[in-house]
Amino acid sequence: MLLQSLPSLILILGVVVAVPAKEKRVHRHSDLSDHAHDDSTGFHYDHEAFLGKEEAKTFDQLTPEESKDKLGKIVDRIDTDKDGFVSHGELHQWIKHRQRRYIEENVLKHWKEYDQNKDGKIGWEEYKNTTYGYYLDEEFDDVDDKASYKAMLTRDERRFRTADRDGDGIATKDEFTAFLHPEEYDHMKAVVIQETVEDIDKNGDGKITLDEYIGDMFTPENGESEPDWVLTEKKHFTEIRDTNKDGFLDNHEVAQWILPGEIDHTDNEAKHLIHETDTDKDDKITKKEILANWNMFVGSQATNYGEDLTRRHDEL
């Protein structure tokens, strides 16, 4: 990317930091973590589900003793009826609360960046000028991939207009939340589906082929053979996702894939944590049971160091 001055560098960093591509890409509905949920390789998914993504990072900087101490205090808060047990209902409500808090904190962080005139609202022009201002004047001439930035601007505007339910060109806090986290709102579902298709559909025909579907997840390097999970995904594409068997995924089929409304990730995670830690199998967990399995709920410097060592050993 060609940059003419330091101010332009700051502005382009603002584009990346303000609304990162990962946040814009909505590929799974209301999942609790970007990590794979595989306890055999670590508990990062469980940590982010239980604490929220940002809070999980703070625990990763604590000693094991500090982590366990803070976890004990959290358990006391989760046990709302003070009967000495954490029930499925209490754990379910806690995880929902933490996930919602992550979204609220994320929105607040971006809100401060974009509400330039501090009037408690963010207009489309305000957002656009803060994010793309320098490049709007230059028509993106200083950007290597000019088409991508123009497409990003078009995509941002489409999402903003959909989130702006009253059509006044100004986002309230709730409308801005819908803009940043469209997966949380029913009226944003069409945008979520459209963006997913656009991200995966490389030839621009409005449909997703098997090669595009797999290519979004896995690209072999230096003659690398396909792992078993790729073969499983191919089977899912042909046998499950492609419901009309025409060899493509259309918008309706993509909706069934990424917005399966019957799945409650929060409920599933609450059941999972109780199942793994409920030693006496009474369908509720005590503080003692939780602290005995503390590293499943929260991280620490030690658990991260151990996982790093294991990962390096496996790579060797």
C-alpha positions in Angstrom: 0.0 0.0 0.0 1.4 3.4 -1.0 1.1 6.0 1.7 2.0 9.6 1.2 2.2 10.7 4.8 1.9 9.7 8.4 -1.7 11.1 8.8 -2.7 8.7 6.0 -1.0 5.8 7.8 -3.1 6.6 10.9 -6.2 6.8 8.8 -5.7 3.5 7.1 -4.9 1.9 10.5 -8.2 3.3 11.6 -9.9 1.4 8.9 -8.4 -1.9 10.0 -8.7 -1.3 13.7 -12.1 0.3 13.8 -14.1 -2.5 12.1 -11.7 -5.4 11.4 -12.5 -7.8 8.6 -12.9 -10.6 11.2 -15.6 -8.7 12.9 -17.4 -8.0 9.6 -17.4 -11.6 8.5 -20.3 -13.3 10.2 -19.9 -17.0 9.5 -21.5 -18.8 12.4 -24.6 -17.6 14.2 -24.1 -16.4 17.8 -21.2 -18.9 18.5 -19.4 -18.3 21.8 -15.8 -18.3 20.6 -13.7 -18.2 17.4 -11.8 -21.2 18.7 -12.7 -24.8 17.9 -14.5 -26.5 20.7 -12.1 -29.4 21.2 -11.2 -30.1 24.8 -8.4 -32.4 23.7 -6.4 -29.5 22.4 -7.2 -26.9 25.0 -10.1 -25.0 26.7 -9.9 -21.7 24.9 -13.5 -22.1 23.6 -14.7 -22.7 27.2 -12.8 -19.8 28.6 -14.2 -17.3 26.1 -17.7 -18.8 26.5 -17.6 -18.6 30.3 -15.9 -15.3 30.7 -16.4 -13.4 27.4 -13.6 -12.9 24.9 -11.9 -9.8 26.5 -12.1 -11.0 30.1 -10.7 -14.4 29.1 -7.5 -12.5 27.9 -7.1 -10.9 31.3 -7.1 -14.3 33.0 -4.4 -15.5 30.7 -2.1 -13.0 32.3 -2.7 -14.2 35.9 -0.9 -16.8 37.9 -2.8 -20.1 38.6 -3.4 -19.0 42.2 -4.8 -15.6 41.1 -7.0 -17.3 38.4 -8.5 -19.7 40.9 -9.1 -17.0 43.5 -11.0 -14.8 40.9 -12.9 -17.9 39.7 -14.1 -18.6 43.2 -15.5 -15.1 43.5 -17.3 -15.5 40.2 -18.8 -18.8 41.3 -20.3 -16.9 44.3 -21.9 -14.5 41.9 -23.3 -17.2 39.7 -25.0 -19.0 42.6 -27.8 -16.4 42.7 -30.0 -18.4 45.1 -27.1 -19.0 47.5 -27.8 -22.7 48.0 -24.2 -23.7 47.5 -24.7 -25.1 44.0 -24.5 -23.8 40.5 -27.5 -25.2 38.5 -27.8 -25.4 34.8 -30.2 -22.4 34.8 -27.7 -20.3 36.8 -24.8 -21.2 34.6 -26.9 -20.7 31.4 -27.8 -17.2 32.6 -24.2 -16.3 33.5 -22.9 -17.3 30.1 -25.6 -15.3 28.3 -24.8 -12.3 30.5 -21.0 -12.6 29.7 -21.6 -12.9 26.0 -24.0 -9.9 26.0 -21.5 -7.9 28.0 -18.7 -8.6 25.5 -21.0 -7.3 22.7 -21.8 -4.2 24.8 -18.1 -3.5 25.6 -17.2 -4.0 21.9 -19.8 -1.6 20.8 -18.9 1.0 23.4 -15.2 0.9 22.3 -16.2 1.6 18.7 -18.9 4.1 19.7 -16.2 6.3 21.3 -14.2 6.2 18.1 -17.0 7.2 15.7 -19.3 9.5 17.7 -17.0 12.4 16.8 -19.4 15.2 17.9 -20.4 13.4 21.1 -24.1 13.8 20.5 -24.9 10.2 21.4 -25.6 9.1 17.8 -23.5 8.1 14.8 -24.6 9.2 11.4 -23.6 7.3 8.2 -21.6 10.3 7.0 -19.8 10.5 10.4 -18.9 6.8 10.2 -17.9 7.0 6.6 -15.7 10.0 7.0 -14.0 8.7 10.1 -13.3 5.3 8.5 -12.6 6.3 4.9 -12.2 10.1 4.9 -8.7 10.4 3.3 -9.4 7.8 0.7 -12.8 9.2 -0.3 -11.0 12.4 -1.4 -8.5 10.4 -3.3 -10.9 7.8 -4.7 -8.7 5.1 -3.1 -5.9 5.9 -5.6 -3.3 5.3 -2.9 -4.5 1.8 -2.2 -3.1 -1.2 -3.9 -6.4 -3.1 -4.0 -8.7 -0.2 -5.0 -11.6 -2.4 -5.9 -11.6 -4.1 -2.5 -11.8 -0.9 -0.6 -14.6 0.4 -2.7 -16.4 -2.9 -2.2 -15.8 -2.5 1.6 -17.4 0.9 1.6 -20.4 -0.3 -0.4 -20.8 -3.2 2.0 -20.5 -1.0 5.1 -23.2 1.3 3.7 -25.6 -1.6 2.9 -25.1 -3.0 6.4 -25.5 0.5 8.0 -28.7 1.2 6.1 -30.2 -2.1 7.1 -29.3 -1.6 10.7 -30.8 2.0 10.6 -34.4 0.8 11.0 -36.0 4.2 10.9 -34.0 5.2 7.8 -32.9 8.6 9.1 -29.2 8.0 8.3 -28.3 8.1 12.0 -27.6 5.1 14.2 -28.7 4.9 17.8 -26.7 2.7 20.2 -29.0 -0.3 19.4 -28.8 0.3 15.7 -25.0 0.6 15.8 -25.0 -2.7 17.7 -26.9 -4.3 14.9 -24.4 -2.9 12.5 -21.4 -4.3 14.3 -23.1 -7.6 15.4 -25.7 -8.4 12.8 -25.8 -12.0 13.8 -27.7 -10.9 17.0 -30.7 -9.4 15.2 -33.4 -11.0 13.1 -33.8 -8.1 10.8 -30.1 -8.3 9.8 -30.3 -12.0 8.8 -30.4 -11.2 5.0 -27.2 -9.1 5.4 -25.5 -11.9 7.2 -26.4 -14.4 4.5 -25.4 -12.0 1.6 -22.1 -11.2 3.1 -21.3 -14.8 3.7 -22.1 -15.7 0.1 -20.0 -12.7 -1.2 -17.0 -13.8 1.0 -17.0 -17.4 -0.3 -18.3 -17.0 -3.8 -15.0 -16.3 -5.7 -16.4 -16.2 -9.2 -19.2 -13.8 -8.4 -22.1 -15.9 -9.7 -24.1 -15.6 -6.5 -23.7 -19.2 -5.5 -21.2 -21.3 -3.6 -19.6 -24.3 -5.3 -18.0 -27.2 -3.5 -14.5 -25.9 -4.4 -15.4 -22.5 -3.0 -16.9 -23.9 0.1 -13.8 -26.0 0.9 -11.4 -23.3 -0.3 -12.7 -21.0 2.3 -11.6 -23.4 5.0 -8.6 -25.2 3.6 -5.9 -24.6 1.0 -3.3 -27.4 0.6 0.3 -26.4 0.5 3.2 -28.2 -1.2 1.3 -31.3 -2.2 -0.3 -31.6 1.3 -3.0 -34.2 1.4 -6.5 -33.3 2.6 -7.1 -34.0 6.3 -10.1 -36.1 7.3 -12.1 -33.2 8.4 -12.0 -31.8 4.8 -13.5 -35.0 3.5 -16.2 -34.8 6.2 -17.0 -31.2 5.1 -17.2 -32.3 1.5 -19.7 -35.0 2.6 -21.7 -32.4 4.5 -21.8 -30.1 1.5 -23.2 -32.8 -0.9 -25.4 -34.7 1.5 -26.7 -32.0 4.0 -26.1 -28.4 2.9 -26.9 -28.7 -0.8 -30.5 -29.6 -0.2 -31.7 -29.4 -3.8 -28.7 -31.3 -5.1 -27.8 -28.9 -7.9 -24.1 -28.7 -6.8 -24.3 -25.2 -5.4 -25.4 -23.4 -2.2 -27.9 -20.6 -2.9 -28.9 -18.0 -0.3 -31.7 -20.2 1.2 -29.2 -23.1 1.7 -26.6 -20.8 3.1 -29.2 -19.5 5.6 -29.9 -23.1 6.7 -26.2 -23.6 7.2 -25.1 -20.4 9.1 -28.4 -19.5 10.8 -29.6 -22.7 12.3 -32.1 -21.2 14.8 -32.6 -24.3 16.8 -29.1 -24.4 18.1 -28.6 -22.6 21.5 -24.8 -22.5 22.0 -25.2 -21.0 25.5 -27.4 -23.8 26.6 -25.0 -26.4 25.1 -22.0 -24.9 26.8 -23.7 -24.8 30.2 -24.6 -28.5 29.8 -21.1 -29.3 28.6 -19.4 -27.6 31.6 -21.7 -29.3 34.1 -21.2 -32.7 32.5 -17.4 -32.5 32.6 -17.2 -31.3 36.2 -20.1 -32.8 38.0 -18.3 -35.6 39.7 -21.3 -36.9 41.7 -23.7 -36.6 38.7 -26.4 -34.7 40.5 -26.8 -32.3 37.5 -25.4 -29.3 39.5 -21.9 -28.3 40.5 -20.4 -27.1 43.7 -17.7 -24.5 44.1 -15.3 -27.3 45.1 -16.1 -29.2 41.8 -15.5 -26.1 39.7 -12.2 -25.2 41.4 -11.0 -28.8 41.0 -11.5 -28.2 37.3 -10.6 -24.5 37.3 -8.5 -24.6 34.1 -11.6 -25.7 32.1 -13.4 -22.4 33.1 -10.5 -19.9 33.1 -6.9 -19.7 31.8 -3.7 -18.6 33.4 -0.1 -18.0 32.5 0.7 -21.6 33.4 -2.0 -23.2 31.2 -1.0 -21.0 28.2 2.7 -21.9 28.7 1.8 -25.6 28.9 -0.3 -25.4 25.7 2.5 -23.5 24.0 5.0 -26.2 25.0 2.7 -29.0 23.8 2.1 -27.2 20.5 5.8 -26.7 19.9 6.5 -30.4 20.7 3.8 -31.5 18.2 5.3 -29.2 15.5 8.7 -30.7 16.1 
